[in-house]
Amino acid sequence: MTRFIFLLILFGVGYLLYHLYGKKLISQGPKGLVKPALILLFAIVLLAVATGRANAIFALIGGLVAAAWRVAPLLMRFYPQIRQFLHRSGAQQHSTAGASRVTTATLAMTLDHQTGQIDGSITSGSFAGRTLSSLNLTELEHFYEFCIKKDPEAVRLLDAYIQKVHPEAAQHWAGAGQQSTPAEEAGISLDDAWNILGLSPGASKAEITRAHRTLMTKLHPDKGGNDYLATRVNQAKDRLLAELNK
């Protein structure tokens, strides 16, 4: 009976942790999976102790450590080749299924190339430290008004976010950022161009073209996208191609 109560409590705690933290961590990708994996491992160890199978778990861990110790010299021997292969694979994956990033003084906006999901991290003001997706419409409107006064370029990004995520609200109070911004008029820096296309320095012309094409299928105004973001993506492509042709 005591063991059943313990398992029930363990299940309840795991369920609560998943809904409070697990979903958010998993949405962050591979890096976000580290903490859930450690929590799951800890839960498995507790479960093994509660059911009297701890010895089997520790024996399995010992076997894995011994196997890793035997394989380690082989991995070290071929480490340069493995690293080069992973670098090429990572660069290709990043160029075809990465994330674009546009930053201003108050906002860092990201766009997932695969899903088309858009979000932003607020870096200044009373909502600093929060994401756009965590704001309700009232808070989002307050942040929008703050950006009108402090960061016109962020207003253009907010317009894009609102049009995509809250289209029902866009016609009521969004649109104040339709005027051009200093950053838009001044062109684009090389670092910004890499970030906007979601590429790393050294990407080829084909990778630049492919990333541009992927983004434009999601951002072009004729396909429900946003004029400002489409303009920035075009600027990024032109900037990088010009750099390659030097």
PALOPA-28198 format. One record per atom (N, C-alpha, C, O, CB): x, y, z. Coordinates in steps of 0.001 Angstrom, whole numbers, padded with zeros to 6 digits, always signed. Each point is the difference from the previous one (the first is absolute). Glycine has a CB too. Layout:
BEGIN
XYZ
...
***
This chain:
BEGIN
+000827-001203+000000
-000827+001203+000000
+000868+001264+000000
-000272+000965-000714
-001535-002229+001931
+002859+001224-000393
+000908+001155+000053
+000658+000241-001350
+000156+001141-000436
+000261-001589+002863
-000031-000650-003086
+000631+000121-001302
-000968+000589-001031
+000399+000807-000839
+001076-002760+001404
-002733+001551-000501
-001004+000532-000934
-000192+001499+000201
-000107+000753-000969
-001046-002982+000947
+001109+002661+001280
-000163+001437+000290
+001205+000778-000520
-000147+001088-000559
-001234-001625+002609
+002578-000031-001862
+001207+000664-000482
-000030+000163-001519
+000333+001061-000526
+000939-002011+002466
-001678-000124-002641
-000077+000067-001457
-001041+001020-000450
+000206+000720-000977
+000506-003117+000848
-001828+002450+000847
-001049+000963-000335
+000503+001433+000171
-000265+000860-000840
-001481-002528+001544
+002472+001919+000384
+000568+001338+000236
+001028+000336-001078
+000036+001122-000504
-000410-001377+002990
+001211-000727-002836
+001021+000210-001021
-000637+000341-001343
+000469+000883-000719
+001054-002467+001927
-002591+000876-001531
-000704+000284-001262
-000594+001405+000016
+000083+000731-000987
-000603-003177+000723
-000082+002816+001397
-000601+001326+000110
+001033+001113-000134
-000241+001004-000670
-001517-001984+002127
+002905+000796-000819
+001068+001002-000086
+000522+000100-001435
+000240+001098-000503
+000397-001550+002907
-000465-000699-003059
+000475+000009-001384
-000982+000688-000934
+000398+000754-000887
+000834-002859+001345
-002512+001840-000254
-001038+000630-000832
+000000+001510+000188
-000123+000758-000962
-001268-002840+001113
+001532+002512+001107
+000014+001433+000306
+001240+000676-000604
-000105+001082-000577
-001174-001536+002710
+002442-000178-002000
+001219+000576-000559
-000069+000110-001515
+000497+000959-000591
+000774-001900+002507
-001895-000055-002535
-000121+000034-001468
-000819+001200-000456
+000385+000706-000933
-000211-003204+000870
-001300+002724+000721
-000875+001094-000422
+000546+001369+000403
-000294+000999-000658
-001637-002558+000843
+002714+001616+000875
+000552+001294+000425
+001264+000372-000770
+000200+001160-000358
-001162-001559+002618
+001821-000606-002514
+001293+000289-000599
+000301-000832-001251
+000670+000473-000918
+000101+000135+003181
-001266-001841-002293
+000384-000922-001070
-000345+000492-001389
+000845-000029-000895
-001149-001778+002501
-000934+002261-001800
-000419+000445-001324
+000866+001149-000505
+000397+000021-001165
-002725-000747+001695
+002616+001673+000346
+000805+001162-000385
+001418-000418-000365
+000555+000497-000979
-001941+000955+002479
+001987-002370-000718
+001359-000443-000265
+000087-000790-001300
+000940+000170-000776
-000514-000219+003231
-001407-000813-002688
-000007-000808-001218
-000124+000880-001232
+000607-000292-001030
-001624-001605+002299
+000234+002976-001179
-000186+000910-001136
+001277+000733-000367
+000080+000571-001088
-002443-000299+001764
+003367-000269+000197
+001252+000697-000256
+000964-000813-000850
+001085+000479-000332
-001392+000692+002481
-000077-002405-002510
+000848-000811-000849
+000965-000860+000803
-000212-000222+001192
+000012+001960-002942
+001279-002232+001094
+000945-000921+000661
+000568+000516+001305
+000150-000760+000956
+000411-000059-003179
-000238+002124+002275
+000559+000540+001238
-001004-000086+001140
+000365-000245+001150
+001078+001781-002490
-002701-001335+001008
-001029-000039+001028
-000317-001398+000486
-000678-000164+001015
-000244+002194-002010
+001407-003054+000278
-000286-001388+000382
+000944-000516+001072
-000245-001055+000584
-000618+000672-002869
+001938+001111+002552
+000983-000476+000981
-000629-000109+001385
+000109-001039+000651
+001740+002091-001991
-002508+000020+001795
-000607-000015+001330
-001088-001065+000131
+000004-000743+000982
+000503+003171-000796
-001464-002534-001165
-000988-001085+000129
+000629-001378+000041
-000493-000886+000698
-001113+002322-001880
+002701-001630+000436
+000665-001305-000005
+000595-000309+001367
-000086-001134+000471
+000586+001401-002913
+000104+000730+003083
+000564-000204+001335
-001100-000274+001023
+000148-000852+000876
+001777+002349-001472
-003031-000760+000471
-001129-000221+000911
-000555-001405-000176
-000318-000675+000979
-000237+003125-001043
+000437-002895-001199
-000509-001344-000275
+000940-001059+000566
-000446-000999+000564
-000677+001851-002644
+002433-000625+001926
+000970-000954+000542
-000121-000089+001517
+000045-001091+000570
+001509+001582-002482
-001709+000659+002564
-000151+000014+001447
-001278-000734+000419
-000014-000732+000989
+001274+002913-000887
-002325-001973-000868
-001270-000671+000313
+000120-001511-000158
-000571-000759+000782
-000673+002799-001524
+001997-002475-000282
+000187-001437-000219
+000770-000618+001162
-000323-001094+000463
+000295+001455-002956
+001054+000359+002959
+000778-000508+001136
-000881-000112+001240
+000066-000997+000719
+002026+002026-001673
-002922-000006+001210
-000912-000062+001146
-000976-001158-000129
-000289-000703+000968
+000495+003173-000698
-000710-002654-001495
-000934-001104-000220
+000685-001343+000239
-000595-000910+000577
-000666+002309-002243
+002509-001520+001222
+000728-001247+000199
+000224-000279+001481
-000115-001138+000456
+001228+001463-002669
-000792+000734+002959
+000189-000162+001445
-001300-000429+000663
-000007-000875+000867
+001820+002612-000897
-002929-001107-000387
-001307-000309+000607
-000455-001415-000298
-000691-000611+000815
+000096+003004-001006
+000976-002931-000981
-000452-001335-000391
+001048-001076+000263
-000202-001166-000338
-001219+002234-001389
+002563-000666+002343
+001016-000991+000332
+000859-000435-001164
+000627-001058+000056
-002129+000310+001689
+001542+001559-002820
+000797-000356-001180
+001193+000933-000190
+000521+000120-001109
-002588-001027+000051
+002494+001555+002111
+001111+000952-000110
+001282-000676-000461
+000769+000584-000763
-001814+000781+002559
+001284-002603-001336
+001231-000695-000388
+000090-000180-001514
+001076+000130-000583
-001087-001311+002788
-001128+000879-002838
-000003-000187-001457
+000314+001310-000713
+000717+000009-001001
-002394-001864+001240
+001144+002955+000273
+000260+001307-000610
+001472+000358+000114
+000616+000431-000975
-002950+000299+001521
+002898-000908+000643
+001408+000331+000193
+000908-000911-000819
+001054+000429-000469
-001597+000388+002762
+000133-002083-002466
+000786-000917-000831
-000022+000457-001458
+001015-000081-000693
-001536-001824+002271
-000632+002383-002043
-000113+000494-001371
+000873+001241-000205
+000692+000124-001010
-003035-001043+000879
+002300+001843+001111
+000826+001207-000091
+001486-000371-000026
+000780+000567-000765
-002562+000756+001978
+002162-002294-000358
+001393-000442+000013
+000417-000599-001331
+001117+000229-000464
-001315-000641+002901
-000690-000352-003054
+000306-000585-001304
+000165+001063-001073
+000888-000100-000846
-002142-001936+001513
+000406+003048-000635
+000106+001081-000979
+001303+000773+000167
+000648+000362-000982
-003143-000185+000941
+002871+000072+001288
+001262+000708+000259
+001182-000825-000501
+000923+000546-000603
-001946+000580+002618
+001003-002443-001770
+001094-000865-000457
+000087-000014-001524
+001091+000029-000569
-001368-001448+002622
-000896+001373-002714
-000007+000006-001464
+000543+001322-000540
+000765+000019-000964
-002731-001587+000972
+001563+002671+000622
+000487+001315-000425
+001509+000091+000175
+000684+000605-000825
-002889+000424+001444
+002728-001622+000448
+001440+000036+000261
+000764-000746-001094
+001100+000406-000374
-001550-000270+002850
-000124-001222-002990
+000656-000761-001064
-000058+000736-001338
+000943-000055-000790
-001530-002059+001992
-000539+002809-001451
-000193+000676-001287
+000747+001334-000058
+000308+000490-001087
-002546-001594+000891
+002532+001693+001361
+000605+001331+000052
+001278+000119-000837
+000132+000971-000745
-001105-000732+003012
+001941-001202-002177
+001228+000134-000831
-000307+000056-001492
+000649+000738-000741
+000611-001963+002505
-002254+000441-002209
-000365+000005-001414
-000599+001342-000412
+000288+000512-001082
-000676-002983+001197
-000446+003033+000753
-000595+001303-000291
+001066+001094-000058
-000056+000882-000856
-002067-001625+001968
+003088+000682-000204
+001072+000990+000006
+000851-000107-001267
+000476+001008-000523
-000448-001074+003035
+000154-001143-002990
+000817-000211-001198
-000647+000645-001222
+000671+000633-000816
+000188-002780+001792
-002172+001973-001085
-000714+000520-001176
-000726+001315+000304
-000885+000411-000750
+000605-002765-000060
+000654+003008+001905
-000676+001237+000397
+000030+001079-001084
-001037+000612-000255
+001639-001151+002596
+000551+000805-003001
+000007+001054-001037
-000990-000273-001127
-000696+000911-000448
+003082-000495+000989
-002453-001693-001012
-000922-000338-001081
-001455+000122+000466
-000855+000488-000738
+002588-002034-000241
-002006+001095+002214
-001356+000080+000530
-000427+001454+000143
-001126+000366-000338
+001457-002541+001549
+000597+003010-000698
-000318+001411+000190
-000288+000686-001334
-000925+000804-000103
+002361-000780+002157
-000639-000346-003074
-000210+000604-001314
-001340-000424-000586
-000712+000814-000587
+003189-000772+000219
-002821-001322+000529
-001278-000498-000510
-001178+000677+000698
-000960+000412-000651
+002050-002608+000131
-001011+002308+001860
-001079+000635+000754
-000123+001470-000357
-001107+000536-000047
+001461-002162+001903
+000773+002285-002107
-000027+001415-000361
-000715+000195-001332
-000823+000904-000145
+002967-000530+001404
-001819-001243-002249
-000666+000123-001298
-001485-000308+000106
-000832+000691-000587
+002966-001309-000540
-002458-000428+001880
-001416-000357+000163
-000754+001094+000716
-001122+000338-000376
+001733-002746+000426
+000013+002976+001002
-000662+001061+000756
-000213+001235-000820
-001043+000645+000106
+002045-001536+001932
-000018+001242-002869
-000129+001185-000845
-001114-000165-001011
-000758+000936-000256
+003180-000481+000551
-002527-001677-000886
-001050-000238-000976
-001368+000017+000656
-000941+000583-000538
+002533-001924-000827
-001710+000700+002531
-001269-000006+000707
-000391+001409+000412
-001170+000374-000076
+001633-002692+000888
+000522+003102-000374
-000287+001363+000432
-000501+000849-001150
-000848+000872+000186
+002585-001087+001576
-001204-000044-002971
-000383+000812-001138
-001362-000369-000533
-000655+000830-000630
+003032-000583+000079
-002834-001494+000787
-001273-000420-000556
-001093-000069+001051
-001181+000074-000337
+002422-001340-001382
-000875+001127+002973
-001033-000153+001030
+000387+000748+001256
-000202-000484+001113
-000419-001744-002048
+001181+003417+000748
+000446+000765+001151
-001025+001018+000443
-001204-000183-000177
+003521-000148-000573
-001821+001396+001324
-000883+001061+000490
+000601+001346-000339
+001199+000217+000174
-002033-001685+001692
+000006+002363-002348
+000440+001359-000295
-000136+000851+001251
-000851-000250+000854
+000174+000008-003274
+001533+001253+002509
+000004+000861+001176
+000184+001455-000436
+000939+000340-000720
-000004-002220+002149
-001853+002722-000973
+000081+001431-000262
-000053+000702+001354
-000919-000224+000788
-000188+000012-003100
+002101+001064+002576
+000068+000645+001311
-000089+001516-000132
+000464+000587-000978
+000919-002493+001832
-001989+002522+000153
-000053+001451+000115
+000428+000356+001422
+000472-000857+000746
-002339+001059-002498
+001702+001047+002114
+000411+000433+001340
-000852-000619+001098
+000452-000096+001141
+000334+002225-002139
-002005-002551+000686
-000902-000510+001038
-000518-001407-000269
-000691-000570+000845
+000045+002903-000426
+000966-002906-001582
-000635-001260-000370
+000937-000857-000840
+000708+000501-000873
-002944+000616+000953
+002227-002428+000201
+000722-000977-000819
-001028-000975-000551
-000489-000868+000723
+002634+001093+000657
-002474-000084-002659
-001044-000804-000622
+000612-001206-000696
+001046+000114-000638
-002471+001933+000336
+000777-003207+000421
+000472-001212-000659
-001116-000601-000836
-001179+000091+000339
+002806-000512+001528
-001216-000203-002981
-000942-000688-000883
+000544-001376-000314
+001101-000121-000538
-001893+002302-000453
+000042-003222+001317
+000407-001369-000275
-000234-000305-001477
-001114+000164-000497
+000576-000858+002875
+001584+000251-003083
-000115-000236-001430
-000949-001141-000335
-000705+000059-001008
+003007+000796+000766
-002330-001884+001066
-000832-001160-000291
-001463+000256+000293
-000856-000243-000850
+002792-001200+001346
-002229+001928+000690
-001398+000150+000430
-000585+001356-000372
-001219+000144-000095
+001700-001697+001966
+000381+002554-002085
-000506+001333-000271
-000444+000737+001249
-000531+001107-000089
-000159-001923-002117
+000905+000209+003382
-000399+000643+001247
+000894+001196+000289
+001211-000039-000217
-002054-002156+001093
+000219+003257-000382
+000717+001236+000271
-000203+000381+001465
-001101-000122+000537
+000827+000881-002945
+001350-000295+003047
-000076+000429+001396
+001135+000984+000234
+000849+000193-000871
-001900-002398+001631
+001067+002821+000400
+001045+000963+000291
+000282+000104+001482
-000896-000168+000828
+000241+001409-002852
+001905-000962+002355
+000405+000226+001389
+000149+001504+000222
+000691+000684-000755
+000499-002941+000866
-001844+002755+000926
+000033+001430+000303
+001226+000289+000851
+000225-000657+001017
-002754+000823-001140
+003317+000812-000291
+001268+000283+000673
+000019+001335+000725
+000986+000325+000662
+000109-001692-002380
-002165+002148+001605
-000001+001318+000631
-001428+000371+000382
-000961-000483-000598
+003002+001184-000728
-002169+000173+002342
-001320+000441+000430
-000549-000824+001145
+000699-000852+000550
-001105+001628-002845
-000837-000527+002655
-000611-000671+001153
-000250-001482-000238
-000209-000748+000955
-000841+002903-000365
+001066-002601-001864
-000226-001412-000314
+001303-000731-000329
-000027-001112-000527
-002247+001718-000314
+003399+000012+001147
+001299-000611-000294
+000107-001376+000648
-000383-000189+001154
+001422+002470-001315
-000510-003243-000607
+000145-001355+000501
-001135-000920-000392
+000083-001210+000212
+001170+002156+001650
-002317-000391-002431
-001149-000817-000412
-000006-000160-001515
+000674+000731-000725
-002001+000064+002720
+000551-001768-002451
-000167-000202-001434
-001332+000588-000449
-000912+000179+000808
+002326-002270-000717
-001520+002386-001370
-001250+000538-000526
-001153-000977+000213
-001123+000408+000298
+002421+000894-001998
-001012-002596+001545
-001051-001001+000144
-000529-000096+001424
-001082-000544+000220
+002121-000704-002083
-000288+001770+002836
-000464-000051+001390
-000877+001202+000359
-000589+000037+001080
+002661-001304-000492
-002160+002249-001491
-000801+001191+000276
-001436-000203-000455
-000251-000566-001064
+002292+001998+000831
-002982-000964+001050
-001371+000031-000484
-000165+001235-000884
+000926+000801-000127
-001782-002026+002197
-000316+001384-002680
-000193+001088-000951
+000163+001376+000640
+000519+000922-000628
-002048-002405-000640
+001089+001619+002507
+000136+001287+000684
+001465+000334+000230
+000428+001129-000237
-002648-001478+001343
+002993-000638-000641
+001425+000215+000221
+000724+000254-001324
+000905+000831-000078
-001013-002294+002123
-000301+000743-003070
+000614+000179-001310
-000246+001412-000536
+000880+000600-000618
-001174-003053+000167
-000887+002968+000689
-000310+001360-000444
+000826+001030+000766
+000448+000991-000578
-002769-001731-000014
+002523+000511+001889
+000829+000908+000795
+001447-000018-000503
+000640+001046-000111
-002141-001417+002113
+002005-000821-002302
+001361-000096-000521
+000090+000662-001374
+001008+000629-000322
-000652-002765+001613
-001391+001997-002088
-000052+000622-001320
+000099+001522+000130
+000751+000646-000732
-002152-002564-000135
+000638+002481+001802
+000025+001449+000218
+001373+000454+000493
+000474+001077-000364
-002934-001122+000880
+003099-000788+000321
+001348+000313+000474
+000977+000054-001172
+000850+000889-000060
-001362-001986+002270
+000393+000143-003146
+000909-000053-001139
-000233+001151-000964
+000948+000462-000636
-000865-002930+000871
-001318+002947-000363
-000276+001152-000858
+000835+001193+000448
+000491+000774-000822
-002832-001613+000397
+002494+000977+001742
+000751+001131+000542
+001512-000252+000018
+000792+000916-000222
-002786-000355+001608
+002384-001807-001122
+001415-000279+000255
+000725-000743-001129
+001212+000154-000152
-001820-000206+002532
-000107-000743-003164
+000672-000867-000962
-000890-000241-001226
-000665-001033-000076
+001933-000067+001961
-001292+002032-002842
-000870-000132-001178
+000248-001272-000795
-000932-000561-000577
+000867+003019+000469
+001322-002924+000070
+000277-001218-000757
-000690-001208+000632
-000469-000893-000705
+002670+001861-000014
-002261-000991+002043
-000689-001098+000677
-001491+000008-000322
-000640-001052-000014
+002343+001134+001852
-002256+001102-002098
-001418+000088-000363
-000260-000772-001284
-001022-000675-000128
+000847+002921+001248
+001103-002148-002074
-000166-000735-001254
+000007-001507+000250
-000762-000744-000618
+001866+002629-000628
-000247-002323+002149
+000029-001422+000344
-001278-000418+000718
-000534-001082-000244
+003029+001187+000398
-002976+000758+000730
-001242-000299+000712
-001174-000082-000956
-000882-000842+000168
+001785+001977+001855
-000924-000264-003030
-001057-000076-001003
-000013-001378-000657
-001058-000598-000197
+001254+003076-000209
+001013-002978+000067
+000104-001319-000627
-000504-001088+000945
-000715-000912-000415
+002674+001712-000945
-001581-000696+002627
-000422-001001+000988
-001522+000016+000183
-000650-001045+000019
+002871+001283+001151
-002764+000963-001037
-001447+000123+000238
-000795-000506-001202
-001006-000692+000163
+001426+002665+001339
+000028-001631-002698
-000705-000445-001200
-000047-001515-000097
-000978-000570-000484
+001683+002658-000658
+000368-002741+001610
+000072-001452-000115
-000675-000722+001165
-000689-001000-000198
+002805+001292-001061
-001912+000224+002480
-000465-000708+001200
-001366+000500+000477
-000819-000781+000484
+003206+000436+000162
-002625+001653-000787
-001280+000579+000448
-000639+000809-001128
-000193+001207+000141
+001042-001116+002239
-001179-000740-003492
-000548+000756-001137
-001306+000707+000336
-000328+001022-000604
+001411-002655-000908
-001834+001090+002480
-001269+000619+000380
+000199+001339+000687
-000908+000832+000019
-000070-003095+000202
+002168+002478+000346
+000266+001248+000713
+000792+000992-000845
+000045+001189+000316
-000087-002469+001813
+000662+000800-003196
+000900+000845-000778
-000706+001238-000541
+000569+001092+000029
+000733-003124-000634
-002529+001884+000112
-000689+001120-000629
-000439+001066+000995
-000349+001111-000400
-000406-002678-001348
+000768+001241+003043
-000489+000948+000994
+001067+000986+000457
-000275+001191+000141
-001327-002919+000591
+002818+001240-000499
+000997+000919+000541
+001404-000182-000549
+000888+000777+000352
-002249-000738+001660
+001599-001026-002856
+001314-000152-000618
+000066+000842-001269
-001025+000410-000543
+001254-002741+001496
+000987+002580-001414
+000191+000719-001251
+000705+001325+000158
+000318+000655-000993
-002330-001757+000187
+002264+001509+002034
+000670+001283+000206
+001448-000033-000450
+000630+001050-000123
-002148-000619+002028
+002052-001608-002149
+001397-000092-000416
+000181-000115-001495
+001063-000430-000449
-000600-000618+002600
-001445+001411-002931
+000107-000139-001438
+001004+000966-000619
+000475-000235-001111
-002820-000529+001107
+002670+001831+000697
+001001+000910-000534
+001365-000666+000006
+000243-000921+000780
-001573+002892+000020
+002234-001501-001678
+001337-000590-000064
+000765+000309+001273
-000282+000987+000679
+000289-000779-003179
+000955-001050+002817
+000818+000177+001196
+001430+000317-000404
+000395-000286-001131
-001872-001291+002430
+002276+002171-000384
+001398+000300-000324
+000777-001230-000453
+000794+000074-000938
-000887+001769+002591
-000138-002982-000982
+000740-001218-000369
-000356-000453-001407
+000862-000470-000742
-000794-000208+003148
-001331+000817-002772
-000444-000422-001322
+000612+000893-001070
+000403-000482-001058
-002548-000385+002036
+002215+002160-000708
+000537+000945-000965
+001517-000152-000132
+000556+000215-001078
-002431+001368+001616
+002543-001952+000557
+001461-000081-000005
+000523-001301-000580
+001215-000171-000105
-001215+001637+002079
-000865-002379-002349
+000455-001277-000519
+000137-001010+001119
-000758+000028+000970
+001944+001142-002823
-000217-002066+001718
+000103-001102+000954
+001464-000379+000192
+000785+000018-000947
-003069-000863+000274
+002641+000505+001903
+001379-000401+000283
+000199-001463-000373
-000965-000744-000179
+001113+002438+002043
+001101-002096-001979
+000314-001377-000367
-000479-000980+001071
-000568-001045-000319
+002554+001865-000977
-001758-000484+002555
-000450-000879+001091
-001511-000152-000001
-000519-001102+000173
+002495+001797+001183
-002683+000417-001552
-001463-000062-000041
-000473-000862-001167
-000972-000745+000122
+000848+003021+000935
+000812-002168-002175
-000391-000788-001178
+000107-001495+000279
-000895-000764-000362
+001663+002630-001126
+000335-002293+002137
+000146-001418+000352
-001130-000428+000939
-000594-001064-000178
+003107+001231-000098
-002804+000669+001276
-001028-000348+000986
-001386-000066-000622
-000789-000886+000330
+002178+001960+001429
-001688-000146-002652
-001330+000035-000601
-000257-001243-000846
-001101-000551+000019
+001196+003051-000026
+000914-002938-000729
-000174-001210-000812
+000249-001274+000797
-000205-001102-000509
+000888+002415-001485
-000240-001167+003246
+000229-001176+000832
+001193-000821-000444
+000001-001224+000129
-002411+001183+000320
+003438+000719-000978
+001182-000684-000503
+001233+000370+000807
+000004+000980+000744
-001019-001022-003019
+002066-000766+002112
+001280+000286+000635
+000962+000542-001043
-000091-000376-001169
-000290-001430+002892
+001309+002688-001328
+000989+000508-000951
+000711-001136-000717
+000398-000987+000618
-000090+003008+000811
-000152-001872-002734
+000622-001046-000790
-000992-000812-000802
+000396-000881-000763
+001371+000790+002449
-003060+000373-001528
-001015-000717-000768
+000162+000296-001487
+000426+001090-000382
-002005-001002+002345
+001240-001051-002783
+000168+000139-001443
-001139+000801-000619
-001005+000292+000648
+002232-002466-000684
-001043+002519-001226
-001044+000727-000738
-001284-000818-000065
-001097+000542+000134
+002861+000618-001494
-001618-002481+001151
-001174-000865-000066
-000751-000013+001332
-001231+000003+000017
+002392-001415-001738
-000432+001399+002831
-000638+000006+001323
-000715+001324+000259
-001089+000027+000575
+002849-001607+000266
-001137+002674-001271
-000638+001313+000168
-001292+000067-000804
-001033+000454+000492
+003284+000613-000122
-002173-001524-001610
-001188+000028-000866
-001099-000895+000547
-001179+000354-000040
+002641+000107-001932
-001067-001630+002486
-000992-000936+000529
-000670+000560+001253
-001216-000108+000151
+002540-001803-001091
-000537+002510+001839
-000573+000586+001213
-000937+001149-000346
-001067+000140+000600
+003115-000800+000686
-001650+001483-002253
-000850+001118-000431
-001320-000514-000565
-001067+000519+000327
+003116+000856-000817
-001970-002392-000354
-001210-000543-000609
-000930-000597+001056
-001216+000181-000059
+002508-000645-002041
-000706-000253+003073
-000812-000603+001067
-000734+001064+000806
-001180-000151+000314
+002795-001756-000189
-000908+002984+000207
-000611+001061+000796
-001075+000747-000777
-001046+000344+000551
+003183-000117+000701
-001882+000023-002521
-000964+000763-000783
-001301-000759-000213
-001047+000617-000198
+002945+000513-000924
-001850-002454+001157
-001252-000758-000105
-000887+000218+001215
-001205-000249-000056
+002384-001458-001325
-000588+002172+002487
-000770+000237+001222
-000248+001478+000261
-000928+000353+000728
+001889-002438+000193
-000136+002960-001509
-000072+001418+000339
-000497+000896-001122
-000316+001165+000240
+002146-001594+001310
-001904-000084-002763
-000406+000865-001106
-001421+000512+000228
-000883-000781+000354
+002396-000487-001929
-001747+002569+001378
-001334+000579+000237
-001115-000698-000786
-001129-000096+000481
+002258+002265-000055
-000817-002656-001628
-001017-000682-000802
-000420-001332+000602
-001015-000574-000396
+001946+001685-001610
-000152-001603+002964
-000305-001279+000640
-000331+000180+001475
+000189-000905+000812
+001314-000238-002442
-001997+002322+001955
-000405+000262+001382
+001121+000425+000902
-000144-000019+001222
-001609-001602-001556
+002890+002012-000254
+001146+000400+000795
-000017+001484+000329
-001054+000631+000071
+002342-002462-001120
-000093+002367+001245
+000132+001379+000461
+000995+000746-000874
+001078-000514-000299
-001633-000186+002649
+000192+001922-002764
+000848+000788-000899
+001375+000269+000611
+001027-000146-000662
-003085+001202-000292
+002058-000664+002218
+001256+000393+000633
+000970-001172+000088
+001166+000129-000373
-002400+001607+001677
+000755-002886-000809
+000885-001158+000125
+000454-000489-001369
+001153-000402-000159
-002310-000241+002286
+000274+000670-003114
+000388-000408-001353
+001091+000918-000540
+000936-000459-000654
-003248-000448+000251
+002191+002199+000678
+001018+000961-000427
+001337-000297+000649
+001036+000028-000665
-002807+001693+000347
+001754-002006+001622
+001244-000291+000718
+000651-001290-000505
+001225-000089-000081
-002146+001274+002092
+000105-002174-002347
+000538-001254-000534
+000652+000251-001361
+001074-000533-000280
-002844-000789+001518
+001128+002130-002083
+000589+000339-001301
+001303+000778+000174
+000972-000236-000717
-003270+000278-000301
+002312+000886+001976
+001216+000753+000273
+001128-000921+000465
+001153+000163-000397
-002550+001835+000983
+001048-002962+000255
+001004-000934+000514
+000600-000827-001133
+001216-000179-000069
-002435+000079+002265
+000369-000399-003075
+000508-000789-001130
+000923+000842-000876
+001092-000446-000355
-003183-000951+000389
+001665+002607-000385
+000813+000871-000850
+001338+000334+000667
+001041+000031-000657
-003145+000928-000332
+002062-000714+002285
+001236+000347+000725
+000993-001157-000021
+001192+000206-000230
-002505+001340+001707
+000825-002763-001237
+000890-001151+000050
+000530-000378-001374
+001169-000359-000140
-002412-000441+002127
+000387+000880-003006
+000466-000319-001345
+001030+001017-000481
+000965-000347-000682
-003175-000725+000192
+001986+002341+000858
+000979+001033-000347
+001334-000269+000692
+001063+000232-000576
-002925+001433+000268
+001800-002150+001535
+001228-000307+000744
+000749-001158-000654
+001229+000005-000059
-002305+000811+002183
+000334-001806-002615
+000653-001151-000658
+000651+000402-001318
+000999-000595-000405
-002670-000931+001472
+001119+002522-001734
+000504+000403-001316
+001184+000961+000067
+000541+000394-001033
-002832-000718+000178
+002695+000703+002077
+001130+000918+000133
+001309-000683-000421
+001063+000621+000045
-002266+000576+001830
***
